């Protein structure tokens, strides 16, 4: 429960309060009123709900429906001139985040907060951190793949970083469940639309940066994408950076006055030797580590998570055990084809991650490579050209183009766009299950490889704005085999 006057004071302190308006009358204070719920869904309100009217598509008719359910106040950037008062603010997302923090009694102050950002690797690094911390502590985790607020029950998140009302409700539940740490993937969108406004992380890790998420409904430019990625550094007490990432000199200069460390080649924390399932570290965590996820990039993600958890108090023994136990569905999963060839299933969904994936597979499998790949609809449009141009560098890779969350676009048209940049014939099979079955039917030898990229273990396809059930790439492969 929270008093309206408390919420108003929070908005005023953030210089985000304009006025309370009803019937063209302006008020600086509201009536004495306690609310017991927060909502941004007009279908989920009562007379004890403080409602936030957000989004460019929001309509006054949504409020009329909510008023019939007893709604007394709403917070908005727009006066929809309905029969109840509006609390007018300059920025609805800032208002949501700060009010939610206070409403849930500041759960962020009762947890150690660890956040990962980067163009790729966030999920894998979060899984490494979760497995490390659970050796000695009680972590919760919000991840693109699976989330848990009690360490035992897992669920699929709708967004990489949830809306602030949901985020702080989840944090409060984690506190109630006795959790000690909270691990998050923080997307650039989270800062662009202020889902984590006002939140300070104990440790923030910046894994890498490459052009992605640039388009009409995402970031207008790479500069904007990079800027919003960097906001994690500004909002973390301690920062961990990949020494090999693009723009590292600029990044190090920007955090010169903040406690930080770097990892990777050229830093004190680096991988000195590695094989498929082991690597050795230098620096404070020096030693030999077992790992189930193959690829240099996965070892780097493990190192980043290790440093972050060590900063939060994890022992070297817990770090070694956590890394050794980590598996991630749909992330470098390796299955065997009846021919003896290896099938690699990975979430790689942009040019940079696809290049690393192909290079890693080619290192272990020296025969031919066949690839199933798609690109998302209505977002990340630049990936299509990136994929096509990249695959010209791998002329011996046989390419099968298919659907990958086509949304409101035609998956065949997306595939044709990718193909237009590839200087050799490719296969286009819009039905993803059929594409995977087709590639598995081909003849292979033991040193060959089949790569299925993009969806990973996602159990849906986004079509016409809806999540349509899909078995997930590993399940499709297993069903066929």
DOBA-830537 format. One record per residue: x, y, z of N, C-alpha, C in turn. Coordinates in steps of 0.2 Angstrom, whole numbers, padded with zeros to 4 digits, always signed. Layout:
XYZXYZXYZ...
***
This chain:
+0004-0006+0000+0000+0000+0000+0004+0006+0000+0002+0011-0003+0006+0018-0004+0001+0024-0004+0003+0029-0001-0001+0035-0001+0000+0039-0008-0005+0042-0010-0005+0046-0016+0000+0052-0015+0000+0055-0009+0005+0060-0008+0012+0058-0008+0013+0052-0007+0020+0049-0007+0022+0049-0014+0018+0046-0019+0019+0045-0026+0021+0052-0029+0016+0057-0027+0017+0064-0030+0024+0067-0028+0026+0066-0021+0032+0069-0019+0038+0066-0023+0038+0059-0025+0043+0056-0029+0043+0059-0035+0038+0061-0038+0037+0064-0045+0040+0071-0045+0038+0074-0039+0041+0081-0039+0048+0082-0038+0051+0077-0034+0058+0077-0032+0062+0075-0039+0059+0072-0043+0062+0070-0050+0061+0075-0055+0058+0081-0053+0056+0086-0058+0052+0084-0063+0047+0079-0062+0043+0076-0067+0036+0077-0066+0034+0081-0061+0027+0082-0060+0025+0089-0063+0019+0089-0067+0016+0095-0070+0010+0097-0066+0005+0093-0065-0001+0095-0061-0006+0089-0061-0011+0090-0057-0016+0086-0057-0022+0090-0060-0025+0087-0065-0030+0090-0069-0036+0086-0069-0042+0090-0068-0049+0087-0069-0053+0092-0071-0057+0091-0077-0062+0096-0079-0059+0103-0080-0052+0103-0083-0049+0110-0084-0047+0113-0077-0048+0110-0072-0045+0113-0065-0039+0110-0063-0034+0114-0061-0027+0112-0059-0026+0111-0052-0023+0106-0050-0022+0105-0043-0014+0103-0042-0012+0105-0036-0005+0103-0035-0004+0097-0030-0010+0096-0026-0010+0091-0022-0016+0086-0023-0016+0080-0022-0021+0076-0023-0025+0075-0016-0031+0071-0017-0034+0069-0011-0031+0064-0007-0033+0063-0001-0030+0058+0003-0033+0051+0001-0028+0047-0002-0030+0041-0005-0024+0036-0005-0025+0030-0003-0020+0025-0003-0022+0020-0009-0017+0018-0013-0017+0013-0018-0013+0007-0016-0016+0001-0018-0013-0006-0017-0010-0009-0023-0011-0006-0029-0008-0010-0035-0006-0005-0040-0001-0007-0044+0001-0003-0050+0000-0007-0056-0002-0003-0061-0004-0007-0068-0003-0002-0073-0001-0005-0079-0001-0001-0086-0005-0005-0091-0009-0010-0088-0014-0013-0092-0021-0011-0090-0024-0008-0094-0031-0005-0092-0036-0011-0091-0034-0017-0093-0039-0023-0091-0037-0026-0084-0032-0023-0081-0030-0026-0074-0030-0020-0069-0036-0017-0068-0036-0012-0063-0042-0013-0058-0042-0009-0053-0048-0009-0048-0048-0002-0045-0052-0001-0040-0053+0006-0037-0047+0007-0033-0042+0002-0032-0036+0003-0028-0030+0003-0032-0030+0004-0038-0025+0004-0043-0023+0011-0045-0016+0012-0045-0013+0018-0048-0011+0016-0055-0014+0019-0060-0013+0017-0067-0009+0021-0071-0004+0018-0075+0000+0022-0079-0002+0021-0087-0004+0027-0090-0006+0027-0097+0000+0028-0101+0003+0022-0104+0009+0023-0108+0008+0021-0115+0013+0023-0119+0013+0020-0126+0010+0025-0131+0013+0025-0137+0010+0030-0142+0003+0027-0145+0002+0021-0144-0005+0018-0146-0010+0018-0141-0009+0021-0135-0014+0021-0130-0020+0026-0132-0026+0023-0130-0032+0027-0132-0036+0029-0126-0040+0034-0127-0045+0036-0121-0050+0030-0119-0052+0027-0124-0057+0021-0123-0054+0016-0118-0047+0015-0118-0045+0010-0113-0046+0013-0106-0045+0019-0105-0047+0022-0099-0054+0022-0097-0059+0023-0102-0066+0022-0100-0067+0015-0098-0064+0010-0101-0065+0003-0098-0063+0003-0091-0057+0006-0090-0054+0005-0083-0058+0009-0078-0061+0015-0080-0065+0018-0075-0071+0014-0073-0074+0010-0078-0080+0006-0076-0078+0001-0071-0071+0000-0070-0069-0005-0065-0067-0002-0058-0068+0005-0058-0067+0009-0052-0061+0013-0052-0057+0014-0057-0051+0017-0057-0052+0025-0055-0048+0027-0051-0049+0034-0048-0044+0039-0050-0038+0037-0052-0033+0041-0054-0029+0038-0060-0026+0042-0064-0021+0039-0069-0015+0044-0070-0009+0041-0071-0003+0045-0073-0002+0045-0080-0001+0051-0083+0000+0051-0090+0004+0057-0093+0007+0057-0099+0009+0063-0102+0004+0067-0105-0002+0064-0106-0007+0067-0110-0014+0067-0106-0017+0072-0106-0024+0073-0103-0029+0070-0108-0032+0064-0106-0037+0061-0111-0044+0064-0109-0044+0069-0105-0051+0072-0103-0056+0067-0102-0055+0062-0097-0060+0058-0095-0063+0060-0088-0067+0056-0085-0071+0058-0079-0067+0058-0073-0060+0056-0073-0056+0055-0067-0050+0060-0068-0047+0061-0062-0041+0066-0063-0035+0062-0066-0031+0066-0070-0025+0064-0072-0019+0067-0069-0014+0063-0067-0008+0066-0064-0003+0067-0070-0002+0073-0072+0002+0074-0078+0009+0074-0077+0013+0071-0081+0020+0070-0080+0024+0072-0086+0030+0074-0086+0034+0075-0092+0036+0068-0095+0038+0063-0091+0040+0057-0094+0037+0051-0090+0033+0047-0093+0029+0042-0090+0033+0036-0088+0039+0035-0092+0043+0029-0090+0047+0031-0084+0049+0037-0083+0053+0039-0077+0048+0038-0071+0042+0040-0072+0037+0040-0066+0036+0033-0064+0035+0029-0069+0034+0021-0068+0039+0018-0063+0046+0020-0066+0051+0016-0062+0052+0019-0055+0052+0025-0054+0053+0028-0047+0047+0026-0043+0041+0027-0045+0036+0025-0041+0036+0018-0039+0037+0013-0044+0037+0006-0043+0043+0004-0038+0049+0007-0038+0054+0006-0033+0051+0007-0026+0048+0013-0025+0046+0015-0018+0040+0010-0016+0035+0009-0021+0029+0005-0019+0031-0002-0017+0036-0005-0020+0038-0012-0018+0044-0011-0012+0044-0006-0009+0049-0005-0003+0056-0006-0005+0058-0003-0011+0065-0003-0013+0068-0010-0012+0066-0015-0016+0069-0022-0016+0076-0021-0019+0078-0017-0023+0084-0016-0026+0090-0015-0021+0088-0012-0015+0092-0011-0009+0094-0017-0005+0090-0022-0006+0090-0028-0002+0093-0034-0006+0096-0033-0012+0099-0038-0016+0105-0035-0019+0110-0039-0020+0116-0038-0024+0114-0038-0031+0115-0033-0035+0113-0032-0042+0119-0033-0047+0118-0038-0051+0123-0039-0056+0120-0039-0063+0122-0035-0068+0119-0034-0074+0124-0035-0080+0122-0038-0085+0126-0039-0091+0123-0036-0097+0127-0032-0101+0125-0029-0107+0130-0031-0113+0128-0030-0119+0132-0032-0124+0128-0034-0130+0131-0034-0136+0127-0036-0142+0126-0043-0142+0130-0047-0139+0129-0054-0139+0132-0057-0132+0130-0063-0130+0133-0066-0124+0130-0065-0118+0125-0060-0118+0122-0058-0111+0119-0064-0108+0115-0068-0112+0112-0074-0109+0117-0079-0106+0122-0081-0110+0127-0086-0108+0130-0083-0101+0132-0077-0101+0136-0074-0096+0131-0074-0090+0125-0073-0090+0120-0073-0085+0120-0080-0082+0119-0085-0086+0119-0092-0084+0125-0094-0080+0131-0092-0083+0137-0093-0079+0137-0090-0072+0135-0084-0072+0134-0080-0065+0130-0084-0061+0124-0086-0063+0119-0089-0059+0121-0096-0056+0125-0100-0060+0127-0106-0058+0133-0105-0053+0137-0100-0054+0143-0098-0049+0140-0096-0042+0135-0091-0043+0133-0088-0036+0128-0093-0032+0125-0098-0036+0121-0103-0032+0125-0108-0028+0131-0108-0029+0136-0113-0025+0136-0110-0018+0136-0104-0017+0136-0101-0010+0131-0096-0008+0127-0094-0013+0122-0089-0011+0115-0091-0014+0110-0086-0014+0104-0088-0017+0102-0083-0022+0104-0084-0028+0103-0079-0034+0096-0080-0037+0093-0074-0039+0088-0074-0044+0091-0072-0051+0087-0073-0056+0090-0071-0063+0084-0070-0067+0085-0064-0071+0081-0062-0077+0085-0063-0083+0083-0068-0087+0086-0069-0093+0082-0070-0099+0084-0069-0105+0080-0070-0112+0078-0077-0112+0082-0082-0110+0080-0089-0111+0075-0091-0105+0077-0090-0099+0074-0092-0093+0075-0088-0087+0070-0087-0083+0071-0083-0077+0068-0086-0071+0071-0085-0066+0069-0088-0059+0069-0083-0054+0064-0083-0049+0064-0078-0044+0065-0082-0037+0065-0089-0038+0066-0093-0032+0072-0098-0032+0075-0098-0038+0081-0103-0039+0079-0109-0041+0072-0111-0042+0070-0118-0043+0065-0118-0049+0061-0113-0049+0055-0112-0054+0057-0107-0059+0057-0110-0066+0059-0106-0071+0054-0104-0076+0054-0098-0079+0049-0095-0083+0052-0091-0089+0048-0091-0094+0051-0087-0100+0049-0080-0099+0054-0075-0100+0052-0068-0100+0050-0065-0106+0045-0061-0106+0042-0058-0113+0048-0053-0116+0051-0049-0111+0056-0045-0114+0063-0046-0111+0068-0044-0114+0075-0045-0111+0076-0042-0105+0073-0036-0104+0073-0032-0098+0066-0030-0097+0062-0032-0092+0055-0031-0091+0053-0024-0090+0047-0022-0091+0045-0015-0089+0046-0014-0082+0047-0008-0080+0049-0006-0073+0044-0009-0068+0037-0008-0069+0033-0011-0064+0033-0018-0063+0035-0022-0068+0036-0029-0068+0042-0031-0065+0048-0027-0067+0054-0028-0064+0055-0027-0057+0052-0022-0054+0052-0021-0047+0048-0026-0043+0042-0028-0046+0038-0033-0043+0042-0040-0042+0046-0041-0048+0050-0047-0048+0055-0047-0043+0058-0041-0042+0063-0040-0037+0060-0041-0030+0055-0038-0029+0051-0039-0022+0050-0046-0021+0048-0050-0026+0046-0057-0025+0053-0061-0023+0058-0059-0027+0064-0062-0025+0067-0061-0018+0066-0055-0016+0067-0054-0009+0063-0058-0004+0056-0058-0006+0052-0062-0002+0054-0070-0002+0057-0072-0007+0059-0079-0008+0066-0080-0005+0068-0075-0002+0075-0076+0002+0081-0076-0003+0080-0073-0009+0086-0072-0013+0091-0067-0011+0097-0068-0012+0102-0063-0010+0105-0059-0016+0105-0062-0022+0108-0058-0028+0102-0058-0033+0103-0054-0038+0098-0053-0043+0103-0052-0050+0102-0056-0054+0106-0056-0060+0102-0054-0066+0104-0049-0070+0099-0047-0076+0103-0046-0082+0100-0047-0088+0102-0045-0094+0099-0038-0095+0103-0033-0097+0100-0026-0098+0102-0024-0105+0096-0023-0109+0097-0022-0116+0097-0014-0117+0100-0012-0123+0100-0005-0124+0093-0002-0124+0088-0006-0126+0081-0004-0126+0079-0002-0119+0082-0006-0114+0080-0004-0107+0082+0003-0105+0087+0005-0108+0089+0012-0106+0086+0017-0111+0084+0015-0117+0081+0019-0122+0074+0021-0120+0070+0016-0117+0064+0017-0114+0063+0017-0107+0069+0018-0103+0069+0020-0096+0066+0014-0092+0067+0008-0094+0064+0003-0089+0068+0002-0083+0074+0004-0083+0079+0004-0077+0081+0011-0074+0076+0015-0076+0078+0022-0074+0079+0023-0066+0084+0026-0064+0085+0027-0057+0088+0021-0053+0090+0015-0057+0092+0009-0054+0100+0009-0054+0103+0008-0049+0111+0007-0049+0113+0000-0047+0117-0003-0052+0119-0010-0051+0126-0010-0047+0126-0015-0043+0133-0016-0039+0138-0018-0044+0137-0022-0049+0142-0023-0054+0139-0023-0061+0142-0020-0066+0139-0020-0073+0145-0022-0077+0143-0027-0082+0148-0030-0086+0146-0028-0093+0151-0025-0097+0150-0024-0104+0154-0029-0108+0150-0033-0111+0153-0039-0115+0156-0037-0121+0153-0034-0126+0155-0032-0132+0150-0027-0136+0152-0025-0141+0148-0020-0145+0149-0021-0153+0144-0022-0156+0144-0022-0164+0137-0020-0166+0137-0017-0172+0130-0014-0175+0125-0019-0175+0119-0018-0172+0113-0022-0171+0107-0018-0168+0101-0020-0169+0095-0017-0166+0095-0010-0169+0096-0009-0175+0096-0003-0178+0090-0003-0183+0085+0001-0182+0079+0001-0187+0073+0005-0184+0068+0006-0188+0063+0010-0186+0060+0010-0179+0059+0004-0177+0056+0003-0170+0062+0002-0165+0068+0002-0166+0073+0001-0161+0078+0008-0161+0084+0007-0163+0088+0013-0162+0089+0016-0169+0089+0022-0170+0089+0025-0177+0096+0025-0180+0102+0024-0175+0108+0024-0178+0113+0020-0173+0119+0018-0176+0123+0014-0171+0125+0018-0166+0127+0025-0167+0129+0029-0161+0123+0029-0156+0117+0029-0157+0112+0029-0152+0112+0022-0149+0113+0017-0152+0113+0010-0149+0119+0010-0144+0125+0012-0147+0131+0012-0142+0130+0017-0136+0127+0022-0137+0126+0027-0131+0122+0024-0126+0116+0020-0128+0112+0017-0123+0115+0011-0120+0119+0008-0124+0123+0002-0121+0127+0005-0115+0130+0010-0116+0135+0013-0111+0132+0016-0105+0125+0016-0105+0122+0019-0099+0123+0014-0093+0124+0008-0094+0125+0003-0089+0131+0005-0085+0136+0007-0089+0143+0009-0085+0141+0015-0081+0137+0020-0083+0136+0026-0079+0132+0024-0073+0128+0018-0073+0124+0017-0068+0126+0010-0064+0132+0009-0064+0135+0004-0060+0140+0006-0055+0141+0003-0049+0146+0005-0044+0153+0002-0046+0153-0003-0050+0159-0007-0052+0158-0009-0059+0163-0008-0063+0162-0010-0070+0167-0015-0072+0165-0020-0077+0170-0025-0080+0169-0024-0087+0174-0023-0091+0174-0022-0098+0179-0027-0101+0177-0029-0107+0181-0033-0112+0186-0029-0115+0192-0031-0114+0198-0027-0116+0198-0027-0124+0195-0032-0127+0196-0033-0134+0190-0030-0138+0185-0027-0134+0179-0024-0138+0180-0018-0142+0176-0016-0147+0177-0010-0150+0176-0004-0146+0180+0001-0148+0180+0008-0144+0182+0007-0137+0187+0002-0135+0189+0001-0128+0192+0007-0126+0196+0011-0129+0200+0017-0127+0195+0022-0125+0190+0023-0129+0185+0028-0127+0181+0026-0121+0179+0019-0120+0176+0017-0114+0180+0018-0108+0186+0016-0108+0190+0016-0102+0191+0023-0100+0192+0028-0105+0192+0035-0103+0186+0038-0100+0180+0035-0102+0174+0037-0100+0172+0035-0092+0176+0030-0090+0175+0027-0083+0181+0028-0079+0186+0032-0081+0192+0033-0078+0191+0034-0070+0186+0038-0068+0185+0039-0061+0180+0034-0058+0179+0029-0061+0175+0023-0058+0179+0017-0057+0178+0013-0051+0181+0007-0050+0179+0002-0056+0184-0001-0058+0183-0005-0064+0189-0010-0065+0188-0015-0069+0193-0020-0071+0192-0022-0078+0197-0024-0082+0196-0027-0089+0198-0034-0089+0195-0037-0094+0197-0044-0095+0198-0046-0103+0202-0051-0104+0203-0053-0111+0210-0051-0113+0213-0053-0119+0219-0052-0121+0222-0045-0120+0228-0044-0117+0230-0037-0116+0228-0035-0109+0225-0039-0105+0223-0036-0098+0226-0041-0093+0225-0039-0087+0228-0044-0082+0224-0050-0081+0218-0050-0083+0213-0056-0083+0212-0059-0090+0216-0064-0091+0215-0067-0098+0216-0074-0098+0214-0077-0104+0214-0084-0105+0221-0086-0108+0225-0090-0105+0232-0091-0107+0232-0097-0112+0228-0102-0110+0228-0108-0114+0221-0111-0114+0219-0114-0120+0212-0116-0120+0212-0122-0125+0207-0127-0123+0205-0132-0128+0197-0132-0128+0194-0137-0131+0187-0138-0132+0184-0137-0125+0186-0141-0120+0182-0141-0114+0186-0139-0107+0192-0135-0109+0196-0133-0103+0199-0126-0105+0200-0122-0100+0204-0116-0101+0208-0114-0095+0213-0110-0096+0217-0108-0090+0217-0100-0090+0216-0098-0084+0216-0090-0083+0222-0088-0079+0224-0082-0081+0229-0078-0077+0226-0073-0073+0230-0070-0068+0227-0065-0064+0224-0068-0057+0220-0064-0054+0218-0066-0047+0214-0073-0047+0211-0075-0053+0207-0081-0053+0211-0086-0057+0218-0086-0057+0222-0090-0061+0221-0098-0059+0221-0102-0064+0219-0109-0063+0216-0112-0069+0215-0118-0069+0212-0122-0074+0205-0123-0073+0201-0122-0078+0193-0122-0078+0190-0127-0083+0186-0131-0081+0182-0135-0085+0176-0132-0087+0174-0133-0094+0168-0129-0097+0165-0134-0102+0158-0134-0102+0154-0138-0106+0152-0134-0113+0153-0128-0113+0151-0124-0119+0157-0123-0123+0158-0125-0129+0164-0124-0133+0164-0117-0136+0170-0115-0138+0170-0109-0142+0174-0104-0137+0179-0100-0140+0182-0095-0137+0178-0090-0134+0172-0088-0137+0168-0083-0135+0164-0085-0128+0163-0092-0128+0160-0094-0122+0165-0094-0116+0171-0095-0117+0176-0095-0112+0177-0088-0110+0176-0083-0114+0176-0076-0112+0170-0074-0108+0164-0077-0110+0159-0075-0106+0159-0078-0099+0162-0084-0099+0163-0087-0092+0168-0083-0088+0173-0080-0091+0178-0076-0088+0175-0070-0085+0171-0066-0089+0167-0060-0087+0163-0062-0081+0159-0067-0081+0155-0069-0076+0159-0071-0069+0164-0074-0070+0169-0076-0065+0171-0070-0061+0173-0065-0065+0176-0058-0062+0170-0055-0058+0164-0055-0061+0159-0051-0058+0157-0055-0052+0156-0061-0052+0154-0065-0046+0160-0064-0040+0166-0064-0042+0172-0064-0038+0171-0057-0034+0169-0052-0038+0168-0045-0035+0163-0045-0030+0158-0049-0031+0152-0050-0027+0153-0055-0021+0159-0058-0020+0161-0062-0015+0161-0069-0016+0160-0072-0022+0161-0079-0024+0168-0081-0023+0169-0087-0020+0175-0090-0019+0178-0093-0026+0184-0094-0026+0187-0097-0032+0184-0104-0033+0183-0108-0028+0180-0115-0029+0173-0114-0031+0169-0109-0029+0162-0109-0032+0162-0107-0039+0167-0102-0041+0168-0100-0048+0169-0106-0052+0174-0110-0050+0176-0116-0054+0170-0121-0055+0167-0122-0050+0161-0127-0050+0155-0124-0054+0154-0118-0053+0148-0115-0057+0149-0115-0065+0156-0113-0067+0157-0113-0074+0157-0120-0077+0159-0125-0073+0159-0132-0075+0152-0135-0076+0147-0132-0072+0141-0135-0072+0136-0132-0077+0138-0126-0080+0134-0122-0084+0132-0125-0091+0126-0126-0092+0123-0128-0099+0118-0123-0101+0117-0121-0107+0112-0116-0109+0108-0119-0115+0102-0121-0114+0098-0123-0120+0098-0119-0126+0100-0122-0132+0100-0118-0138+0106-0113-0139+0111-0114-0134+0117-0110-0135+0123-0115-0136+0125-0116-0142+0131-0120-0143+0129-0127-0141+0123-0129-0142+0121-0136-0141+0124-0141-0146+0127-0146-0144+0130-0151-0149+0126-0157-0149+0123-0159-0155+0120-0166-0156+0124-0170-0161+0122-0176-0161+0126-0180-0166+0121-0183-0172+0123-0182-0178+0119-0184-0184+0121-0192-0184+0116-0196-0187+0117-0203-0188+0124-0205-0192+0126-0200-0196+0132-0201-0200+0138-0200-0196+0137-0197-0190+0143-0196-0186+0145-0188-0186+0142-0185-0191+0143-0177-0191+0140-0174-0185+0142-0168-0184+0140-0164-0178+0135-0159-0180+0129-0158-0175+0124-0153-0177+0125-0148-0171+0126-0142-0173+0127-0136-0168+0121-0132-0169+0118-0131-0163+0112-0127-0162+0114-0121-0158+0113-0115-0161+0115-0109-0157+0110-0103-0159+0110-0098-0154+0105-0093-0155+0108-0087-0159+0114-0088-0162+0118-0083-0166+0113-0080-0170+0112-0073-0170+0107-0070-0174+0109-0063-0177+0115-0062-0177+0118-0056-0181+0124-0058-0184+0127-0054-0188+0133-0055-0192+0139-0057-0188+0140-0053-0183+0146-0055-0179+0146-0061-0175+0140-0063-0172+0139-0069-0168+0139-0075-0173+0136-0074-0179+0136-0080-0184+0144-0081-0186+0148-0076-0187+0155-0077-0189+0158-0081-0184+0157-0079-0178+0161-0083-0172+0158-0090-0172+0152-0091-0173+0149-0098-0173+0152-0102-0179+0152-0099-0185+0155-0103-0190+0162-0105-0189+0166-0100-0187+0173-0101-0186+0175-0106-0181+0171-0106-0175+0171-0111-0170+0170-0118-0172+0164-0118-0176+0163-0125-0179+0168-0128-0183+0170-0123-0188+0175-0125-0193+0182-0127-0189+0183-0125-0183+0189-0127-0180+0189-0134-0178+0183-0136-0176+0182-0143-0173+0180-0148-0179+0176-0146-0184+0174-0150-0189+0177-0148-0195+0181-0152-0198+0185-0149-0204+0182-0151-0211+0176-0154-0211+0173-0156-0217+0168-0151-0220+0163-0152-0223+0159-0147-0226+0154-0145-0220+0151-0139-0221+0147-0136-0217+0140-0134-0220+0134-0136-0217+0128-0134-0220+0125-0130-0214+0121-0124-0217+0119-0119-0212+0111-0118-0213+0107-0118-0208+0100-0115-0208+0100-0109-0204+0097-0104-0208+0098-0097-0205+0092-0093-0207+0090-0088-0203+0084-0084-0205+0086-0077-0202+0081-0072-0203+0082-0065-0200+0075-0063-0198+0075-0059-0193+0069-0057-0190+0065-0052-0194+0059-0052-0193+0055-0047-0197+0053-0040-0193+0053-0035-0196+0051-0028-0193+0056-0026-0187+0062-0029-0187+0067-0026-0183+0074-0029-0185+0079-0025-0183+0086-0027-0185+0087-0029-0192+0084-0024-0196+0084-0026-0204+0091-0026-0207+0096-0022-0203+0103-0022-0206+0106-0029-0206+0103-0034-0202+0106-0041-0201+0106-0044-0208+0101-0043-0212+0100-0046-0218+0106-0045-0223+0108-0039-0224+0114-0038-0228+0120-0041-0224+0121-0040-0218+0126-0042-0214+0127-0050-0215+0122-0054-0215+0122-0061-0216+0124-0062-0223+0121-0059-0228+0123-0061-0235+0130-0059-0236+0133-0053-0234+0140-0052-0236+0145-0056-0232+0143-0058-0226+0147-0063-0222+0148-0069-0225+0142-0072-0228+0142-0079-0230+0146-0079-0237+0147-0073-0240+0152-0073-0246+0159-0075-0244+0161-0074-0238+0167-0076-0235+0168-0083-0234+0162-0087-0234+0162-0094-0233+0159-0098-0239+0163-0098-0244+0159-0100-0250+0158-0108-0250+0161-0111-0246+0160-0118-0245+0154-0120-0240+0151-0115-0237+0145-0116-0233+0139-0117-0237+0135-0122-0236+0129-0123-0240+0123-0120-0236+0120-0115-0239+0115-0111-0235+0108-0113-0236+0104-0114-0231+0097-0114-0231+0094-0109-0227+0090-0104-0231+0087-0099-0228+0080-0100-0226+0077-0098-0220+0071-0100-0218+0068-0094-0213+0063-0096-0210+0059-0091-0206+0063-0090-0199+0063-0084-0196+0065-0083-0189+0062-0077-0186+0056-0078-0183+0052-0073-0181+0050-0068-0186+0047-0070-0192+0045-0065-0197+0041-0059-0195+0036-0060-0190+0032-0055-0188+0027-0053-0194+0027-0047-0195+0022-0044-0201+0025-0045-0208+0031-0047-0208+0034-0048-0215+0034-0055-0217+0035-0056-0224+0034-0062-0227+0041-0066-0226+0042-0071-0223+0048-0075-0222+0052-0076-0229+0048-0078-0234+0051-0079-0240+0055-0073-0243+0051-0067-0242+0054-0060-0244+0060-0059-0240+0060-0060-0234+0066-0059-0230+0072-0063-0232+0070-0070-0234+0076-0074-0236+0078-0072-0243+0074-0069-0247+0076-0067-0254+0081-0061-0253+0079-0057-0248+0083-0051-0247+0090-0053-0245+0091-0058-0240+0097-0060-0238+0101-0063-0244+0097-0067-0248+0100-0071-0254+0103-0066-0259+0100-0060-0259+0102-0055-0264+0109-0053-0263+0112-0054-0257+0119-0052-0256+0124-0057-0256+0121-0063-0257+0125-0069-0258+0127-0071-0265+0133-0072-0266+0135-0073-0273+0136-0080-0275+0131-0084-0273+0130-0091-0275+0123-0093-0274+0121-0099-0277+0114-0101-0276+0113-0104-0268+0107-0102-0266+0106-0105-0259+0099-0108-0259+0097-0111-0254+0090-0115-0253+0086-0110-0249+0080-0109-0251+0075-0105-0248+0069-0109-0246+0068-0111-0240+0063-0115-0237+0059-0111-0231+0054-0107-0232+0051-0103-0227+0049-0107-0221+0046-0113-0222+0044-0117-0216+0051-0119-0212+0052-0117-0206+0058-0118-0202+0059-0126-0201+0053-0129-0198+0054-0136-0197+0056-0140-0203+0053-0138-0209+0054-0141-0215+0061-0140-0217+0064-0134-0216+0071-0132-0218+0076-0137-0214+0074-0137-0207+0079-0141-0203+0078-0149-0205+0072-0151-0206+0072-0158-0209+0075-0159-0215+0075-0155-0220+0078-0155-0226+0086-0156-0226+0088-0151-0221+0096-0151-0221+0098-0158-0217+0094-0160-0213+0096-0166-0209+0096-0172-0214+0092-0172-0219+0091-0178-0224+0097-0179-0228+0101-0174-0229+0107-0174-0234+0112-0179-0231+0117-0181-0236+0122-0185-0234+0128-0182-0231+0131-0185-0225+0136-0181-0222+0141-0187-0220+0147-0184-0218+0153-0188-0216+0154-0186-0208+0158-0190-0205+0159-0188-0198+0162-0182-0196+0167-0179-0201+0170-0173-0200+0166-0167-0202+0160-0168-0205+0155-0163-0207+0151-0160-0201+0148-0154-0203+0144-0150-0198+0138-0147-0200+0133-0147-0196+0126-0144-0198+0125-0139-0193+0124-0133-0195+0123-0127-0190+0116-0125-0191+0113-0124-0185+0106-0122-0185+0106-0115-0181+0105-0110-0184+0107-0103-0181+0100-0099-0180+0100-0095-0174+0095-0090-0174+0090-0091-0168+0086-0097-0169+0080-0097-0164+0083-0101-0157+0088-0105-0158+0090-0108-0152+0084-0113-0149+0083-0112-0142+0077-0116-0139+0071-0113-0139+0070-0107-0142+0064-0103-0142+0058-0107-0144+0053-0108-0140+0047-0112-0141+0042-0108-0144+0043-0103-0149+0038-0099-0152+0041-0096-0159+0037-0094-0163+0039-0090-0169+0034-0084-0168+0037-0078-0169+0033-0072-0169+0030-0071-0176+0024-0071-0177+0020-0071-0183+0014-0066-0182+0014-0061-0186+0008-0056-0186+0007-0054-0179+0013-0052-0176+0013-0049-0169+0011-0054-0163+0010-0060-0165+0009-0065-0160+0014-0071-0159+0015-0074-0153+0020-0079-0152+0016-0086-0154+0018-0089-0160+0015-0095-0162+0019-0101-0159+0016-0106-0156+0020-0111-0153+0024-0115-0159+0031-0116-0157+0036-0119-0161+0040-0123-0156+0042-0130-0158+0045-0134-0154+0052-0132-0151+0055-0127-0155+0062-0125-0153+0067-0129-0158+0072-0127-0160+0077-0130-0164+0079-0137-0161+0081-0137-0155+0084-0144-0153+0078-0149-0153+0072-0147-0151+0067-0152-0151+0065-0154-0158+0065-0150-0163+0064-0151-0170+0069-0156-0173+0076-0155-0171+0081-0160-0173+0080-0167-0169+0079-0167-0163+0078-0173-0159+0072-0177-0162+0066-0173-0164+0060-0177-0166+0062-0180-0173+0066-0177-0177+0068-0180-0184+0072-0186-0183+0077-0185-0178+0082-0190-0178+0079-0196-0174
***
